[in-house]
Amino acid sequence: MYADLKYLFKKKEKFQISLLLIGSIIMAFFEVVGVASILPFMSMVLDPDQISSNQILSFLFNFFNFDNVETFLFYSGVAVLVLLAFSNFFSAFMYWAITYFSKMQGHIISMRLLKHYLSNNYLFFIERNSSDLGKNILSEIDRVVKGVVLQALQAISKAILTIVVFTFLIYINPFIAIISVLSIGGAYFIFYIISRSYLSTIGEKQSIALFHRYRTVDEAMMGIKDIKLKSLERNFIGRFRQPSIDNARFSAQGLVIAILPRYLLETVAFGGIISIILILLSNDVLISEIIPVLSLYAVAGYRLLPAVQNIYSAQSMIKYNRPALMIIINDLKEIKIEEKNELSNEVNQMIKFDKKITVNDIFFKYPKSEKNVIDGISLSILKNTSIGFAGSTGSGKTTLIDVILGLLDPKKGNIIIDDTIINKQNLLSWQNKISYVPQTIFLIDESISSNIAFGIKREEIDHDRVVKAAQLANLDRFVEDLPEKYDTLVGENGVKLSGGQRQRIGIARALYNEPEVLVLDEATSALDGITENYVMEAIESLSNKLTLIIVAHRITTIENCDMIYFLEEGKIKDYGTYNELISKNSQFKKMAS
């Protein structure tokens, strides 16, 4: 697992971790100095004669010209207090530095992962569940930051402190130091060995529970209309209930296991102090000598016990959150440094579209499928003509469109624009010439203007282009009748609009970028006949102004196309104008009737 952590951190972040480790060493040094100052101070309080008999104390007394022992003791106490206060202050600073680094690392990893997901090809999103991707970015990374990165850094910091303080205690009394550390450290080690397998198991189960929570909520919100109509609220609440309980239960168990040994070990620690007293008394050590040593071990224990508890707790939480870490690392491993994956808007090779689009012997099948969805299709689309694709469900219409759009890479064959084959170097240039209107229009909870100029910052929206696109989409009369016109909010996913209004916003969005090619994939299938006529009027007004590619749900929507291709089982079964196909193809005629 630790070898995989390199995928979480880049060079700059590894340097920052080095600085944190140096800071942890400095913190441990101040902790030891603070603890070590207790012993001579308590010895002086119990036996002031040590001031004159001890070379260092005598030198300090004379160097600062103290008049009496009481004044020297007072300022010595102040010095000890300042040392302890500074040690605590530096520890607080290191806690802030480690926490801030960890939280910012969560932001950095989230950005990297989101960039990685969005940089993947369209096929990636077909194969992955969107709830799973959202869970990874919004929840699993939080687990990794809180339960792995933060815990690991704090554990390393406390481990350094423990080693330094333990080394100092060995110098004072090796026997007591070794017995104390072995008893406390050994107890924590046993606890960890017993619980680590269970922690890993419940960590994996929590990741599964989180996925089901996210998926249920996503599906409930997306299907709220059907849920309300069919009274399915209890069904979805029931689906959410068990993974939510599991998530809470596993999370609680992980936290309890991480903190549980502390209560037992506090009893052991107090018992250890009593044992130290008994051991020293049994060796005929004077009370005046016992109290300074006891004070030293009490302060050292005050520092060490939380440190050892922190190390155990961190290791437990790391084990518990390891499944989340591996989910994130497995996705980060897939990141490739490519122009496309860097989300660059720069086009490497410009491409011109002056003559035609050629679909040249295209074959395509989806992963884990043995059958070709597109099986050797070849055709040409002249510039500024309108082309229709018809066929039954599963005939390959939408998949062929996705290949033309450059969303799917064909297994064989290619797309040629004029005389240029589409490849990775010129794909962005080609896609910049295309706009796409799907069957279901996705709308953001923003203004009509922001939805037409989708993805563009509000201050950068060209209002004149918005109005022009709305006019071409036959949307302007509806918008002008609204009180706030183009600033009208549409609601979540356009809930405040009718189906036809949403569809026309989708068309206006496609036209905002002034494309050379407009692709409509069953864009009117969800509309009633009257609304469909309005939308088709808007589309047909664009004929001969740009290249139209229309996938038909109802044959009447492609009646006026220059050429129609009839697909069946991934092949072109027939082609011609609407009237030609009606006269010579019985299946087409049946679909049109």
C-alpha positions as CSV (number, residue, x, y, z in Angstrom):
1,M,0.0,0.0,0.0
2,Y,2.7,2.5,1.0
3,A,4.4,2.1,-2.5
4,D,1.1,3.2,-4.1
5,L,1.1,6.4,-2.1
6,K,3.4,7.9,-4.8
7,Y,0.3,8.3,-7.0
8,L,-1.2,10.7,-4.4
9,F,1.7,13.1,-4.3
10,K,3.6,15.1,-6.9
11,K,7.1,16.4,-6.5
12,K,6.0,19.7,-4.9
13,E,3.8,17.9,-2.4
14,K,6.6,15.4,-1.5
15,F,8.8,18.4,-0.7
16,Q,6.1,19.8,1.5
17,I,5.9,16.5,3.3
18,S,9.7,16.6,3.9
19,L,9.3,20.1,5.5
20,L,6.6,18.7,7.8
21,L,8.9,15.8,8.8
22,I,11.6,18.3,9.6
23,G,9.1,20.3,11.6
24,S,8.1,17.1,13.5
25,I,11.7,16.5,14.5
26,I,12.1,20.1,15.7
27,M,8.8,19.6,17.7
28,A,10.1,16.5,19.3
29,F,13.3,18.3,20.3
30,F,11.3,21.1,22.0
31,E,9.1,18.4,23.7
32,V,12.2,16.7,25.1
33,V,13.7,20.0,26.3
34,G,10.4,20.8,28.0
35,V,10.2,17.4,29.7
36,A,13.9,17.4,30.6
37,S,13.6,20.8,32.4
38,I,11.2,19.2,34.9
39,L,13.8,17.0,36.6
40,P,16.4,19.7,37.7
41,F,13.6,22.1,38.6
42,M,11.8,19.7,40.9
43,S,15.2,18.6,42.4
44,M,16.0,22.3,43.2
45,V,12.6,22.8,44.8
46,L,13.0,19.8,47.1
47,D,16.8,20.4,47.7
48,P,17.9,24.0,47.2
49,D,21.4,23.0,48.1
50,Q,21.8,21.4,44.7
51,I,22.0,25.0,43.2
52,S,25.5,25.3,44.7
53,S,26.6,21.7,44.4
54,N,25.6,21.4,40.7
55,Q,28.1,23.0,38.3
56,I,25.5,24.0,35.7
57,L,23.0,25.4,38.2
58,S,25.8,27.2,40.1
59,F,27.1,28.8,36.9
60,L,23.6,30.0,36.0
61,F,23.1,31.4,39.5
62,N,26.3,33.4,39.4
63,F,26.1,34.4,35.7
64,F,22.7,36.1,36.1
65,N,23.8,37.6,39.5
66,F,20.9,36.3,41.5
67,D,20.7,37.6,45.1
68,N,19.0,34.6,46.7
69,V,17.8,31.1,46.0
70,E,14.1,32.0,46.1
71,T,14.5,34.4,43.2
72,F,16.5,31.8,41.2
73,L,13.8,29.2,41.8
74,F,11.1,31.7,40.7
75,Y,12.8,32.5,37.4
76,S,13.7,28.9,36.9
77,G,10.0,28.0,37.2
78,V,9.2,30.8,34.7
79,A,11.8,29.4,32.3
80,V,10.4,25.9,32.6
81,L,6.9,27.2,32.0
82,V,8.0,29.2,28.9
83,L,9.7,26.1,27.5
84,L,6.6,24.1,28.0
85,A,4.4,26.8,26.6
86,F,6.6,27.2,23.5
87,S,6.7,23.5,23.1
88,N,2.9,23.4,23.1
89,F,2.7,26.4,20.8
90,F,5.0,24.7,18.3
91,S,3.0,21.5,18.6
92,A,-0.2,23.4,17.8
93,F,1.5,25.0,14.8
94,M,2.6,21.6,13.5
95,Y,-0.9,20.3,14.0
96,W,-2.2,23.2,11.9
97,A,0.4,22.7,9.2
98,I,-0.3,19.0,8.9
99,T,-4.1,19.5,8.9
100,Y,-3.9,22.3,6.4
101,F,-1.6,20.3,4.1
102,S,-4.0,17.2,4.3
103,K,-7.1,19.2,3.6
104,M,-5.5,21.0,0.6
105,Q,-4.3,17.6,-0.6
106,G,-7.9,16.6,-0.6
107,H,-8.7,19.5,-2.9
108,I,-5.8,18.7,-5.2
109,I,-6.6,15.0,-5.5
110,S,-10.3,15.9,-6.1
111,M,-9.3,18.2,-8.9
112,R,-7.0,15.6,-10.4
113,L,-9.6,12.9,-10.3
114,L,-12.3,15.1,-11.7
115,K,-10.0,16.2,-14.5
116,H,-9.1,12.5,-15.1
117,Y,-12.7,11.5,-15.3
118,L,-13.7,14.3,-17.6
119,S,-10.7,13.7,-19.8
120,N,-11.7,10.1,-20.5
121,N,-13.4,9.1,-23.7
122,Y,-17.2,8.7,-23.9
123,L,-16.9,4.9,-23.6
124,F,-15.5,5.3,-20.1
125,F,-18.8,6.9,-19.0
126,I,-20.9,4.2,-20.7
127,E,-19.0,1.6,-18.7
128,R,-18.8,3.4,-15.3
129,N,-21.7,4.3,-13.0
130,S,-22.0,8.1,-12.5
131,S,-23.0,7.6,-8.8
132,D,-19.7,5.7,-8.3
133,L,-17.7,8.5,-9.9
134,G,-19.5,11.1,-7.8
135,K,-18.9,9.0,-4.6
136,N,-15.2,8.7,-5.3
137,I,-14.8,12.5,-5.7
138,L,-17.1,13.7,-3.0
139,S,-16.8,10.9,-0.4
140,E,-13.9,8.5,-0.9
141,I,-11.4,11.3,-1.2
142,D,-12.6,12.7,2.1
143,R,-12.1,9.3,3.6
144,V,-8.6,9.1,2.2
145,V,-7.7,12.6,3.4
146,K,-9.1,12.2,6.9
147,G,-8.5,8.6,7.4
148,V,-5.1,8.1,5.6
149,V,-3.2,11.2,4.7
150,L,-3.9,13.2,7.9
151,Q,-3.6,10.1,10.1
152,A,-0.3,9.0,8.5
153,L,1.3,12.4,8.9
154,Q,0.2,12.7,12.5
155,A,1.3,9.2,13.2
156,I,4.8,9.9,11.8
157,S,5.0,13.1,13.8
158,K,4.0,11.3,17.0
159,A,6.3,8.4,16.2
160,I,9.3,10.9,16.0
161,L,8.2,12.4,19.3
162,T,7.9,9.0,20.9
163,I,11.3,7.9,19.8
164,V,13.1,11.1,21.0
165,V,11.3,11.1,24.4
166,F,11.9,7.4,24.9
167,T,15.6,7.8,24.1
168,F,15.8,10.6,26.8
169,L,14.0,8.4,29.4
170,I,16.4,5.5,28.7
171,Y,19.2,7.9,29.5
172,I,17.5,8.7,32.9
173,N,16.5,5.2,33.8
174,P,16.8,2.4,31.2
175,F,15.0,-0.3,33.1
176,I,11.9,1.8,33.9
177,A,11.8,3.3,30.4
178,I,11.9,0.0,28.6
179,I,9.3,-1.6,30.9
180,S,7.0,1.4,30.4
181,V,7.3,1.5,26.6
182,L,7.0,-2.3,26.2
183,S,3.9,-2.5,28.4
184,I,2.1,0.4,26.7
185,G,3.4,-0.1,23.2
186,G,2.9,-3.9,23.4
187,A,-0.7,-3.5,24.5
188,Y,-1.5,-1.2,21.5
189,F,0.3,-3.6,19.2
190,I,-1.8,-6.6,20.4
191,F,-4.9,-4.5,20.0
192,Y,-3.9,-3.7,16.4
193,I,-3.1,-7.3,15.4
194,I,-6.4,-8.4,16.7
195,S,-8.5,-5.7,15.0
196,R,-6.7,-5.1,11.7
197,S,-8.5,-7.8,9.6
198,Y,-11.9,-6.7,10.9
199,L,-11.1,-3.0,10.2
200,S,-10.2,-3.8,6.6
201,T,-13.4,-5.8,6.1
202,I,-15.7,-3.1,7.5
203,G,-13.8,-0.5,5.5
204,E,-14.6,-2.4,2.2
205,K,-18.2,-2.7,3.3
206,Q,-18.5,1.0,4.0
207,S,-17.3,1.8,0.4
208,I,-20.1,-0.5,-0.9
209,A,-22.7,1.1,1.4
210,L,-21.6,4.6,0.3
211,F,-22.0,3.6,-3.4
212,H,-25.6,2.3,-2.8
213,R,-26.5,5.5,-0.8
214,Y,-25.3,7.8,-3.6
215,R,-26.9,5.7,-6.3
216,T,-30.3,5.6,-4.5
217,V,-30.3,9.3,-3.9
218,D,-29.3,10.0,-7.6
219,E,-32.0,7.8,-8.9
220,A,-34.6,9.2,-6.6
221,M,-33.9,12.8,-7.6
222,M,-33.7,12.0,-11.3
223,G,-37.0,10.0,-11.3
224,I,-39.0,12.2,-8.9
225,K,-41.9,12.6,-11.3
226,D,-42.4,8.9,-11.7
227,I,-41.9,8.4,-8.0
228,K,-44.6,10.9,-7.2
229,L,-47.0,9.5,-9.8
230,K,-46.6,5.9,-8.7
231,S,-46.2,6.6,-5.0
232,L,-42.8,5.0,-4.8
233,E,-41.5,7.1,-2.0
234,R,-41.4,4.3,0.5
235,N,-39.7,2.0,-2.0
236,F,-36.7,4.4,-2.4
237,I,-36.6,5.3,1.3
238,G,-36.4,1.6,2.0
239,R,-33.6,1.2,-0.6
240,F,-31.7,4.0,1.1
241,R,-32.3,2.8,4.7
242,Q,-30.1,-0.3,4.8
243,P,-26.9,1.1,3.2
244,S,-27.3,4.3,5.3
245,I,-27.5,2.1,8.5
246,D,-24.5,0.1,7.3
247,N,-22.5,3.2,6.6
248,A,-23.3,4.7,10.0
249,R,-22.6,1.3,11.8
250,F,-19.3,0.6,10.1
251,S,-18.1,4.2,10.5
252,A,-18.9,4.0,14.3
253,Q,-17.2,0.7,14.7
254,G,-14.0,2.0,13.0
255,L,-13.9,5.0,15.3
256,V,-14.6,3.0,18.4
257,I,-11.9,0.4,17.6
258,A,-9.4,3.3,17.0
259,I,-10.1,4.9,20.4
260,L,-11.0,1.9,22.6
261,P,-7.5,0.9,23.9
262,R,-7.0,4.5,25.3
263,Y,-9.3,3.8,28.3
264,L,-7.5,0.6,29.3
265,L,-4.1,2.1,28.8
266,E,-4.9,5.1,31.0
267,T,-5.4,2.7,33.8
268,V,-2.1,1.0,32.9
269,A,-0.3,4.3,32.9
270,F,-1.5,5.3,36.4
271,G,-0.6,1.8,37.6
272,G,2.8,2.4,36.0
273,I,3.3,5.5,38.1
274,I,2.5,3.6,41.3
275,S,4.8,0.8,40.1
276,I,7.7,3.3,39.6
277,I,7.2,4.6,43.2
278,L,7.2,1.0,44.6
279,I,10.3,0.1,42.6
280,L,12.3,3.1,43.7
281,L,11.2,2.7,47.4
282,S,12.2,-1.0,47.3
283,N,15.7,0.2,46.3
284,D,15.9,2.5,49.3
285,V,15.7,5.6,47.2
286,L,14.9,8.8,49.2
287,I,11.5,10.5,48.7
288,S,13.4,13.7,47.8
289,E,14.9,11.8,44.9
290,I,11.7,9.9,44.0
291,I,9.6,13.1,43.4
292,P,11.8,14.6,40.7
293,V,12.0,11.3,38.8
294,L,8.2,10.8,39.3
295,S,7.5,14.3,38.1
296,L,9.7,13.6,35.0
297,Y,7.8,10.4,34.2
298,A,4.4,12.0,34.9
299,V,5.2,14.7,32.4
300,A,6.7,12.3,29.9
301,G,3.7,10.0,30.3
302,Y,1.5,13.0,29.7
303,R,3.3,13.5,26.4
304,L,3.8,9.9,25.4
305,L,0.4,8.3,26.2
306,P,-1.5,10.5,23.7
307,A,1.3,10.1,21.2
308,V,1.2,6.3,21.3
309,Q,-2.6,6.4,21.3
310,N,-2.4,8.6,18.2
311,I,-0.1,6.2,16.4
312,Y,-2.4,3.3,17.1
313,S,-5.5,5.2,16.2
314,A,-3.9,6.4,13.0
315,Q,-2.8,2.9,12.0
316,S,-6.3,1.6,12.7
317,M,-8.0,4.4,10.7
318,I,-5.5,3.8,7.8
319,K,-6.4,0.1,7.8
320,Y,-10.1,0.9,7.9
321,N,-9.9,3.5,5.1
322,R,-7.5,1.5,3.0
323,P,-10.3,0.3,0.6
324,A,-11.1,4.0,-0.2
325,L,-7.4,4.7,-0.8
326,M,-7.1,1.8,-3.2
327,I,-10.2,2.9,-5.1
328,I,-8.7,6.4,-5.6
329,I,-5.2,5.1,-6.4
330,N,-6.5,2.7,-9.0
331,D,-8.2,5.5,-10.8
332,L,-5.2,7.8,-10.4
333,K,-3.0,5.1,-11.9
334,E,-4.9,5.4,-15.1
335,I,-4.1,9.1,-15.6
336,K,-2.0,9.6,-18.8
337,I,-0.3,12.8,-19.7
338,E,-1.8,13.6,-23.1
339,E,-3.0,16.8,-24.7
340,K,-6.6,15.5,-24.7
341,N,-6.3,14.4,-21.0
342,E,-5.0,17.9,-20.0
343,L,-8.4,19.3,-21.2
344,S,-6.5,21.7,-23.5
345,N,-8.8,23.8,-25.7
346,E,-5.9,24.3,-28.1
347,V,-6.3,22.4,-31.4
348,N,-3.2,20.8,-32.6
349,Q,-4.2,20.4,-36.2
350,M,-6.9,22.5,-37.9
351,I,-9.3,20.8,-40.2
352,K,-11.5,22.2,-43.0
353,F,-14.9,21.1,-44.0
354,D,-15.7,22.4,-47.5
355,K,-17.0,19.3,-49.4
356,K,-18.2,16.2,-47.6
357,I,-18.1,13.8,-44.6
358,T,-17.1,10.3,-45.6
359,V,-17.9,7.3,-43.4
360,N,-15.4,4.7,-44.6
361,D,-16.1,1.0,-43.8
362,I,-16.9,1.5,-40.1
363,F,-17.0,-1.4,-37.7
364,F,-17.7,-1.0,-34.0
365,K,-18.6,-3.2,-31.0
366,Y,-18.8,-2.4,-27.3
367,P,-16.4,-4.0,-24.8
368,K,-17.5,-7.4,-23.5
369,S,-19.7,-7.8,-26.6
370,E,-19.0,-10.2,-29.4
371,K,-21.4,-8.7,-31.9
372,N,-20.7,-5.6,-34.0
373,V,-23.1,-2.8,-33.4
374,I,-21.9,-1.1,-36.6
375,D,-21.0,-3.7,-39.3
376,G,-19.2,-2.2,-42.3
377,I,-21.1,1.0,-42.9
378,S,-19.9,3.3,-45.7
379,L,-21.6,6.5,-46.9
380,S,-21.0,10.2,-47.8
381,I,-22.7,13.4,-46.5
382,L,-22.3,16.5,-48.7
383,K,-21.8,19.8,-47.0
384,N,-25.1,21.8,-46.3
385,T,-27.3,18.9,-47.1
386,S,-29.8,17.1,-44.7
387,I,-29.3,13.4,-43.9
388,G,-31.7,11.2,-42.0
389,F,-31.1,7.9,-40.3
390,A,-34.0,5.5,-39.7
391,G,-34.3,2.0,-38.3
392,S,-35.7,0.0,-35.5
393,T,-34.4,0.2,-31.9
394,G,-31.0,-1.4,-31.7
395,S,-30.2,-1.0,-35.4
396,G,-27.1,1.1,-34.6
397,K,-28.3,4.6,-35.4
398,T,-27.1,6.3,-32.2
399,T,-23.8,4.4,-32.2
400,L,-23.1,5.5,-35.7
401,I,-23.7,9.1,-34.8
402,D,-21.4,8.8,-31.8
403,V,-18.6,7.5,-34.1
404,I,-19.2,10.5,-36.5
405,L,-19.1,12.8,-33.5
406,G,-15.7,11.3,-32.5
407,L,-17.1,10.1,-29.1
408,L,-16.4,6.5,-30.0
409,D,-13.4,5.1,-31.8
410,P,-14.2,2.6,-34.5
411,K,-12.6,-0.8,-34.3
412,K,-12.0,-0.6,-38.1
413,G,-12.5,2.1,-40.7
414,N,-12.4,5.9,-40.3
415,I,-14.2,9.1,-40.7
416,I,-12.9,11.4,-43.4
417,I,-13.6,15.1,-43.7
418,D,-13.0,16.2,-47.3
419,D,-9.6,14.4,-47.7
420,T,-8.5,14.4,-44.1
421,I,-8.8,11.3,-41.8
422,I,-10.0,12.2,-38.3
423,N,-7.4,11.2,-35.7
424,K,-6.4,12.3,-32.2
425,Q,-4.5,15.3,-33.5
426,N,-7.4,16.9,-35.4
427,L,-10.4,15.5,-33.4
428,L,-10.9,18.6,-31.4
429,S,-10.9,20.8,-34.5
430,W,-13.6,18.5,-36.0
431,Q,-15.7,18.5,-32.8
432,N,-15.6,22.3,-32.7
433,K,-17.5,22.3,-36.0
434,I,-20.3,20.1,-34.6
435,S,-23.3,20.8,-32.3
436,Y,-25.4,18.0,-30.9
437,V,-29.0,17.9,-29.8
438,P,-29.8,14.7,-27.8
439,Q,-33.2,13.2,-27.1
440,T,-33.1,14.4,-23.5
441,I,-31.8,17.9,-22.9
442,F,-29.8,18.5,-19.8
443,L,-30.4,21.9,-18.3
444,I,-28.6,23.6,-15.4
445,D,-30.5,25.4,-12.6
446,E,-29.6,28.8,-14.2
447,S,-31.0,31.4,-16.6
448,I,-32.2,30.7,-20.1
449,S,-29.2,32.7,-21.3
450,S,-26.8,30.5,-19.3
451,N,-28.4,27.3,-20.6
452,I,-28.1,28.5,-24.3
453,A,-24.5,29.5,-23.8
454,F,-23.9,26.3,-21.8
455,G,-20.4,26.0,-20.1
456,I,-19.5,29.7,-20.7
457,K,-18.9,32.0,-17.8
458,R,-21.8,34.4,-17.3
459,E,-19.7,37.5,-17.8
460,E,-18.4,36.1,-21.1
461,I,-21.8,35.2,-22.7
462,D,-22.4,37.0,-26.0
463,H,-26.1,38.1,-25.6
464,D,-26.5,38.9,-29.3
465,R,-25.5,35.4,-30.2
466,V,-27.9,34.1,-27.5
467,V,-30.8,36.0,-29.1
468,K,-29.8,35.0,-32.6
469,A,-29.7,31.3,-31.6
470,A,-33.1,31.6,-29.9
471,Q,-34.6,33.1,-33.0
472,L,-33.2,30.3,-35.2
473,A,-34.7,27.7,-32.7
474,N,-38.1,29.4,-32.8
475,L,-37.7,30.2,-29.0
476,D,-37.5,34.0,-29.0
477,R,-41.3,34.7,-28.9
478,F,-41.7,32.5,-25.8
479,V,-38.7,34.2,-24.1
480,E,-39.8,37.7,-24.9
481,D,-43.1,37.1,-23.2
482,L,-41.4,36.2,-19.9
483,P,-41.0,39.0,-17.2
484,E,-37.2,38.4,-16.9
485,K,-36.8,37.3,-20.5
486,Y,-33.4,35.6,-21.0
487,D,-32.6,36.0,-17.3
488,T,-35.5,33.7,-16.4
489,L,-34.4,30.8,-14.2
490,V,-35.4,27.4,-15.7
491,G,-35.3,25.4,-12.4
492,E,-33.4,22.1,-11.8
493,N,-33.1,20.3,-15.2
494,G,-35.7,22.7,-16.7
495,V,-38.5,21.7,-14.4
496,K,-40.3,25.0,-14.9
497,L,-40.4,24.5,-18.7
498,S,-42.5,22.4,-21.0
499,G,-40.9,19.6,-23.0
500,G,-41.0,21.6,-26.2
501,Q,-39.4,24.6,-24.6
502,R,-36.6,22.5,-23.2
503,Q,-36.0,21.0,-26.6
504,R,-35.9,24.3,-28.3
505,I,-33.4,25.6,-25.7
506,G,-31.3,22.5,-26.6
507,I,-31.5,23.5,-30.3
508,A,-30.6,27.1,-29.4
509,R,-27.7,25.8,-27.4
510,A,-26.5,23.8,-30.4
511,L,-26.7,26.9,-32.6
512,Y,-25.0,29.3,-30.2
513,N,-21.6,28.1,-31.3
514,E,-22.5,28.6,-35.0
515,P,-21.7,25.1,-36.0
516,E,-21.1,23.8,-39.5
517,V,-22.8,20.5,-38.7
518,L,-25.9,20.0,-36.5
519,V,-26.7,16.5,-35.3
520,L,-30.1,15.7,-33.8
521,D,-30.5,12.3,-32.1
522,E,-34.2,11.6,-31.8
523,A,-34.4,15.1,-30.6
524,T,-38.3,15.2,-30.9
525,S,-39.2,11.7,-29.7
526,A,-40.5,12.9,-26.3
527,L,-42.7,15.6,-27.7
528,D,-46.3,15.6,-28.7
529,G,-47.3,16.1,-32.4
530,I,-48.1,19.8,-32.2
531,T,-44.9,20.6,-30.2
532,E,-42.9,18.4,-32.6
533,N,-44.1,20.4,-35.6
534,Y,-42.9,23.7,-34.0
535,V,-39.5,22.2,-33.3
536,M,-39.2,20.7,-36.7
537,E,-40.1,24.0,-38.3
538,A,-37.2,25.5,-36.4
539,I,-34.9,22.7,-37.6
540,E,-36.0,22.8,-41.3
541,S,-35.4,26.5,-41.4
542,L,-31.7,25.7,-41.1
543,S,-31.7,23.5,-44.2
544,N,-29.0,24.5,-46.7
545,K,-27.5,26.8,-44.1
546,L,-25.5,24.0,-42.4
547,T,-25.2,20.2,-42.6
548,L,-28.1,18.5,-40.8
549,I,-27.8,14.9,-39.6
550,I,-31.0,13.6,-38.0
551,V,-31.7,10.3,-36.3
552,A,-35.5,9.7,-36.5
553,H,-37.8,8.3,-33.9
554,R,-40.8,9.2,-36.1
555,I,-40.2,8.9,-39.8
556,T,-42.1,12.1,-40.5
557,T,-39.3,14.1,-38.9
558,I,-37.0,13.2,-41.8
559,E,-39.5,13.5,-44.6
560,N,-37.8,16.5,-46.1
561,C,-34.2,15.2,-45.8
562,D,-32.1,15.1,-49.0
563,M,-31.1,11.5,-48.3
564,I,-32.3,8.9,-45.8
565,Y,-30.3,5.8,-44.8
566,F,-32.3,2.9,-43.4
567,L,-30.3,0.8,-40.9
568,E,-30.8,-2.8,-39.7
569,E,-28.5,-4.8,-37.4
570,G,-25.7,-2.3,-37.9
571,K,-25.8,-2.3,-41.7
572,I,-27.3,0.0,-44.3
573,K,-30.3,-1.9,-45.5
574,D,-31.5,0.7,-47.9
575,Y,-31.2,4.4,-48.8
576,G,-32.9,7.1,-50.9
577,T,-35.3,10.0,-50.5
578,Y,-38.4,9.7,-48.4
579,N,-40.7,9.0,-51.4
580,E,-38.2,6.5,-52.9
581,L,-38.0,4.5,-49.7
582,I,-41.7,4.6,-49.2
583,S,-42.1,3.0,-52.7
584,K,-39.4,0.4,-52.5
585,N,-39.0,-0.6,-48.8
586,S,-41.9,-2.2,-47.0
587,Q,-40.3,-1.9,-43.6
588,F,-39.7,1.8,-44.0
589,K,-43.2,2.3,-45.3
590,K,-44.6,0.4,-42.3
591,M,-42.6,2.6,-39.9
592,A,-43.8,5.7,-41.7
593,S,-47.5,4.8,-41.6
